[in-house]
């Protein structure tokens, strides 16, 4: 049943920009691609695309026995005609409103429906977030190059190993990297020392990314965003490792 790749985004803490990266990566590529915003308390993918939805994963898991491709597609919205988005619920829900079985079924049907599925998880570990990670083709850990963020990222890596999820390829993205003489972030080399492993990708601090998020637009529609669009598309190509998506026009 499962066909498509599932790339799950986790974060070293709040404010690292993981949701913005996932959203703009989905915008940067075309084809059968979906983004599942599973942060049922503070998910913001729909806000970042200036779109609303009355349906979320809360609704899909309410009828797990009837869940199929038509129901998953019907729960989606399509911001700017770029990708299909399963938005976070409009209200704040207890983490216990989801179960590992329900989340797993939604992901399985989504993977059978789309060529690539991006999953944005909340910061909190739970039984069902573990189930989502366990179904991943790749895990993407987003951090900033600050000592507190890097140390939290290291804790996430330790948790991944502790939960026997280190069999799944892990990619680390250092986001909002500052450059120049007055940069407030530490160097990539120092970051790798703290993490004890290579940082796979670095995204520079980019005013266009902030403008896109604030305006609810794809980066490609923001002045100066073209270079970041190409970089994000290339990162997603590399993460998919042999399942390239065509670049968006």
FITORFI-719822 format. One record per residue (C-alpha): y, z, x. Coordinates in steps of 0.25 Angstrom, whole numbers, plus 2048, in hexadecimal, padded with zeros to 3 digits. Last residue first. Layout:
# residues N
YZX ...
//
This chain:
# residues 249
86B7CD821 8627D9823 8587D882E 84A7D582B 8407E082C 8377E2837 8297E9835 8257E9844 82A7F7847 8317FB83B 839804844 83E7F884C 8427F0840 8497FD83A 8517FE847 8557F0847 85A7F0839 8627FD83D 8687F6849 86C7E9841 8737F1836 87A7FA841 8807ED847 8847E883A 88B7F4835 8997F183B 89F7EF82D 8967F4822 88D7EB81A 8827EA824 8827F9824 87D7F9816 88780080D 88980D805 89780F80A 89581C811 887818817 88D80A81C 899811822 89181B829 88881082F 894807833 89A81383B 88E813844 88981D84D 87E816855 870815850 86581885B 85781485A 849818860 84D826866 842829870 83B836871 83D845874 847847869 85184E872 84F84587E 850839875 85E83E870 86384087E 85F831881 86682D874 872834879 878840871 88283E865 891841866 89583486C 8A2835874 89F82C87F 899821877 88E82086D 88A828860 87C82785A 87D82784B 86D82784A 862829854 85682284E 848828851 83C82084E 82F82684B 82281E849 818826840 80D82D848 81783984A 81583D83B 80B84883F 814853838 81785A845 81B84C84B 825849840 82A857841 82C856850 83484984D 83C850843 83F85C84C 843852857 84D84B84D 85385984A 85585B859 85C84D85A 86585084E 86985D855 86B857862 87384B85D 86F83D85E 86C83B84F 85F83A849 857830840 847831840 84182483B 832826837 829819837 81E81482E 820820825 81682681B 815833823 824834823 824833813 81983D812 82184781B 82D845812 824849807 81F85680D 82D85A811 83785881D 84585981A 84F84F820 84D845814 845838816 84B82A816 83F820815 841811819 836808812 8337FB818 82B7EF812 82D7F4804 8237F67F9 8177FC7FF 81F805808 82780A7FB 81A80D7F4 815815800 82381C801 8238207F2 8158257F3 81782E7FF 8238347F8 81B8387EC 80F83D7F4 8188457FE 81F84B7F2 82E84A7ED 8368547E5 83285F7EF 83E85A7F7 8478607ED 8508557E7 85F8527E8 8658487DE 8678397DF 8598377E4 85882F7F1 8588207F0 84C8177F1 85380B7F8 84F7FD7F8 8567F4803 8637EC805 8677E77F8 8747EF7FA 86C7FC7F6 85F7F97EF 85A8047E6 84C8087E5 84480F7DA 83F8027D4 8397FE7E1 83180B7E2 82D8097D3 8297FB7D5 8217FE7E2 8198097DB 8198177D7 81181A7CA 80A8267CF 81582C7D6 81E82D7CA 8298387CE 8288337DC 8308277D9 83B82F7D2 83D8397DE 83D82D7E7 84A8297E2 8508227D5 85E8227CF 86481A7DB 8728197E0 8788107EB 8828127F5 87980E801 87B81B808 87B8227FB 86D81C7F8 868820806 86D82F804 861838802 865846801 85B84D7F9 8508437F6 85083E804 846833801 84F827803 84581C803 84A80F809 843802806 8427F580D 83C7E8808 8457DE810 8527E0817 8567E8822 8647EF826 8657F5818 8587FD81A 85D801828 86A805822 86380F818 85A815823 86581782D 86F81D822 86382681E 86182B82C 87082E82F 86E83A838 87684282E 86B84C82A 86084F834 85684983E 85383F834 84783882D 84682982A 839823825 835815828 82A81081E 824803821 81F7FA816 8107F8812 80A80480B 800800800 
//
